[in-house]
Amino acid sequence: MTLPARRHSLFRSTATTLAVALFLFQAITLSVTVYFVMQPMAKRSADDLAALIVLSAQTWAELPPQTRPDFELELAEKHNLWLFQATTLLPDHNHLFMPYLFMLESALEKRLGRPIEIKVTQWEQPWLWVEFPVGVHQLRIGFPREHLGVNPTAALLLVLSTTVALTLLSSVILARRISRPLAKLSAAAERVGQGNAPETLPESGPDELARLAHTFNRMALQVQELLANRTTLLAGISHDLRTPLARMRLAVEMLPREADPKLVDRLQHDLDEMNRLIGEFIELSRGLEKEAAQEIDLTELLRELVDDARNGGAQIEWPGQEPCVRPVGPMALRRILANLIGNAVRYGAGLPVAIECACGKVNVVIRVLDRGPGIPPDQVESVFRPFFRLESSRSSATGGSGLGLAIARQLADANGWKIELLPREGGGTEARLTIP
């Protein structure tokens, strides 16, 4: 059965959900912190610094000229503020993008009642300068960038980037811890669906996942026991039926010559049909066993099958190709291809059957193409079920036993191959076998 294409894995969905939730939480936390804590503190600090600058300028203007140098020195040593009379224009080398400076300008404008622009000069480090008149004096007060201490914007960006990195990392770790056991469970379930025995899942981790793994391990063991019992039952019954069939065939051959020839032929035909069905039952019971791989030339195998079909009167289009050597189970592959070719010949409306083989580096794709009536889309998977036939009369003249494709699918699953039945462009069916 072909699974639908997966658009979102559990890991991706879980990681995305966790990441979005954590991002939203961090965004709300940062917004609240900035709005209710950092911004009020920054405004208060800017207002205090603006008050100190204005008060220092006003104090300087009120002092006698002979005491002003001492005041300037004390202001520089204790408050790291440098006060001068502006006698030249101050070059503005560059501007620092700091929200704190905008707050400081706003606080100064409120206290001085005029527009204020903070200018930046670059010496050994950036210096910030403010100029405004006090009385008849044009004063210039400056301080180094380090006077402001920590850069809140840089700190905020650092916190934000660290938070994003930790959020992504934690989301990936949490999603991986949740999805990894389920991925192992999915792979094991797929092996069980193919009839193979999966490895025992570790019954560890959270209680729910441990219980799930324990339940699955017990179910897988029960499935394997049921399959083994079915195999033994089918093989045993089929083998036991061959003994009375052999006696019946011997009895038919020993009938007197005056017996009805048509009746004898019909009995022999029925016995052959029963013997063929028993053989298919045995093959079905053995279909779960993986055959040991051998290096064989797939081109040569196809050539032999094509010759056999042509000898039986079938029209086969096979151009041949270069050797294609792969390690495969030869008996299983021969049985699958023989069934696909036989079905194409039987249901191909008497038209030629084309065979193609694409021998790639990654896999080998063998296509058997016919021009028959095709298979209804809603019954493509049903034809792989045992005893299912599109033709419901159950007559051997119009169809087989319904076991051929079931056996082919089981053999392919046991060997890790893939069989598909696809509609052919222009009408008909494409039977595709993919061998990794």
Phi, psi and omega in degrees: 000131181273125179281147176295153180296133182274122180272325183224125175279161178297321180299313181295316181296316181294314180298318180295316180298313179296317182297315180297317180297315180292322177298314179298318179298314180294321180296317179294318180298313179296319180298315179295318180296315180295315187287319187261346183239297187293315182295315176298321178295319179295319179295318179296318178296318179295322179293321178295317180294321177297320178296319179295318179297312182295316180296321179296317180296317180293321178295317179300318182292332182274344181283154173296148182305326184286342180261352182297320178301319178296321179295319178298318180294316179296321179296321180290318184287319186270327186240358179059034177247134182247122186245131179221164167272128182283113179246344179229164176287141182266119178292137179255097186288313181200171181243143174263130178274097179223119178304331180298324180293324176296320177295320179295317177300317180296319180294320178295318180298323179293323183280327184262342179072028179207158179296139180233136176236125177273123180255156185238131171240153184243111171249238174290336176209165180295138175242143180248134186231144177231132178237135176198153181278142172229106186066235181265002184255140172260106186261149177233121180240128181228162177205149180289159180302325182293345178298331180284345180078222184292142176277107183300323181295314179297319179297319180295317179296321178295315178297318181295314180295320177296319179296317179298315180297314179294324178296313179297316181297314180294324178296317180295317181296313180297316180296321179295319180295330179278317189276333185298312177299323180290326176295319176296320178297318179297316179296319179294320178296323178295321177295320177296319178297333177274000179087010181261157178273116181280163173290148180295128180285142177292128181267066182226180180092200178303154185303318183296315180291324178296318178295320178297316179296319179297316179296318180294317179301318179293319179296317180298320178296318179295320178297316179297321177295319178296318178296320179295319178295319179297317180299315180296318181296311180298315181295318181295313180297315182297320180292318181293330181289337183289333178294307177296329177296320178297320177295321179295318179297319178296321179295321179295319181292338181266005177297148179298156184295335181281000177294154182298117182299322180296320179295318179297316179297320180294321178294316179296322178296318179295320178295321177297319180295318178294320179296322177295317178298319178297321177298321178291324175300317180295319178297321179296321180291334180265359187295339182277353182272125180280130181276145178296135183283144176224149176284111179228159178270110181295328178297318179293321178297317178297321179299318179297316180294322178294318178298318179299317181293319178295322177296334177274005176097005181278151176262111184240130175259106181220105185285347185078167181194183179292157179303143179227096186264128179216151174279109182220167171279108189295318183292318179296316180295318178298317181296318180295310183294323178297321178293316181296317179293318179299318178294320179296321179291318185292318185254014183272015177060028178074005180269161182299145177255129181259141179235131179231148179221117178255109184262095182260177179286326183274316180207173176246131180241119178250128181242133173244116189242130178235173178243036179282192182289347180085178181241130177303138183304326183281358181240009182298316180284333182294328183293347177272358178277144179301136175071008177275134177224138175294327177266118192268006183284342182066016179277135179290344180283336182249358180184172181272201183277347184088012180256344187301306181291329177296318178294317180299318180295317180295319178296319179295315180298320181295332182259004179078024178259175183225127177250133177226145172245115186238151175291136180268139178297129183092359179107145180109193185229142172248115174265117186244128176244122180250125181243111180297000000 
